[in-house]
Amino acid sequence: MLGDQLSRSLGALRAATPATHRVLVVESLAKLRSRRWHRQRAHLVLASMRRFVAELRGEGFAVDHRVAPSLAAGLAAHLVEYRPERVVATEPASWDGLRLLRRLGVELTPTDQFLCHPSEFAAWAEGRRRLTMEDFYRWQRTRLGYLMDGDQPAGGRWNFDRDNREPPPTDGRAWPAPAVSPLDALDAEVLADLDRWGVTTWGADPDGTWPTSRAEALRRLDRFVAEALPRFGPHEDAMLAGNWHLAHSLLSPALNLGLLHPAEVAGAAEAAYRRGEVPIASAEGFIRQVIGWREYVWGLYWWWMPGYRAENALGADQPLPPAFTGAAGTDMRCVRVTLDTLERHGWVHHIQRLMVLGNLCLTAGVDPWAVTTWMWASFVDGAEWVMLPNVIGMALHADGGRMATKPYASGGAYIDRMSDYCAGCRYDRARRTGPDACPFTTLYWDFLDRHRERFVRNARVAQQVRAADRLADLPAVRERAAEVRRLLAAGQL
Ligand code: SF4
């Protein structure tokens, strides 16, 4: 059993019994030492694994729970010690993991951790000219039956985006506080082990926000549906300096580790809508994230791997900004607030990822693989299957538009509309030249100009490219953009 398959009812474990199976769980030192993980991320995985092992033992399973130099070394030692007739596992969630287990001769049971298996996604994708999220989402809704009234979408529309995406409210309202679980001796032992093993981590210690057992994850799901989901939709894209979670579910880490299944999460949201407790715009917006976006990203990962890792269509070669690793500060308030939140919680929401961090890296031309691996290690819900399509495809347009039909580039105006960041910033979001110009605004126009030939042929951005052509101060914008990129790379912006 791998560390992101923590469910008794999934794949190979579903049919296992204490009388017939011994469970092997390996804590791989090579994996732990492979990246500079956020401390809450490393803790979350190990603590969740150890609690699940305790649950299996409580059920009567013999569990060979070992710390080993690598997964392969752990399996080899297990084979020597126990000489099992067969070794069976659930298909891993990573390309490298799948290749490794196949090479080691492990029998694989198809994964049912998602609603759409990669083979089903392949059957859907085969022969399509474009793989749009909206087409995939409607296919998922129809075949799985979520939010459907007969063959029609509940509420009469497939998509309630135009009711959502509102700017942040200015009434100073309170947002539902996330549930917190007290930390215990097991958590302390995990943190001590990370230090003892020389695992390099960054970020604040865990504070109990992220559930490390199924029972705690279910408690978070109930609380989200009752308290936050009714308010989720309208402000799902909004950003506030004084509140890090707004009405977001914070369930992605539990989903990605297997503590929750997407069917029960989407089902709970739909049931609340059917009971009249949640407006359709919030229910649809949330269910779209779970059965649409999340599954679409999962499917694309398997459909496009392994070549997808090397995509860099825009030739982006700038280093990761030192501010992202804590090696420098930044005066860009939107970036500073986002990175501070990441440091404290190991999590920021999708618009902070896409339109602050991703947008900056896109328009500054930061190397896509550097951004991917940084996000993978820095977020509590990080995994290669999540980050590759979201970073290479969606945020950085490094796949040349295979996934997203337009680059998600914007100047300071978008961030100002969707947040309260700009009012307290030392930069001026409306200026594009000069030392006080908002770096996002400068880089946005320069990005359109630098990639003019590619994007002038794209109907969704051609108008903005032509607007860049008409800027009287374009030479000064180019000059300031070169300076901004230099300062960003030097950690002086
Ligand atoms: Fe960010 Fe620009 Fe707004 Fe400052 S002015 S917070 S850098 S968007």
Residues whose N, C-alpha, C, O or C-beta is under 5 A from the ligand:
A	BS01	SF4	M332 R333 C334 G412 I415 Y421 C422 C425 Y427 D428 R429 C438 P439 F440
